[in-house]
Amino acid sequence: WNRMYQHLVDFKKEHDHWMVPIRTWVIEEDDDGGTSQKNLSTWVSRQRIANRDGSLKEERKKLLEDIGFIFKIDQFSSSQRQWDEM
């Protein structure tokens, strides 16, 4: 979780927004020294869902809140993101 959180922080620094495009892949190092690709957008969506259904751990929610993460995306923003990705 912490590594993906850091990827999110890096994304925000680079793009100055939280609207992670669907096809945003990050490289993760495995514990055995290998690498794998993870989808940052999927991870972000899971954090929003976990917050909405109450399953997001408080310490994780606080970390996300402390960096200004937006949990609720309004309809316009979602539509704009789909348009921008075309």
Phi, psi and omega in degrees: 000317183296325179292319178293323175303315180295322176298321178295315177302315179297319178301313181299317179298319183284321189251347179062032173200170183255005183276080183288119179300152184304323184263044179259104182257144175235152179267129179243136173275132177279164178297334181269009177095352177279180178231157175211159177263138177233146180269114182293323180298319178297317179298316179299315179300319179296325178293319179294318179294315180298322177295316182296320183268002175084009182264357178285125180301142184303318181295326177288318177301317180297317177302316180293318178297321182297334178264003177084018180301138180264116181278326184247119180259126181285166185301319181299315181298319179296318179295319179297319180297317179297319179296315182297331183279350181286000000 
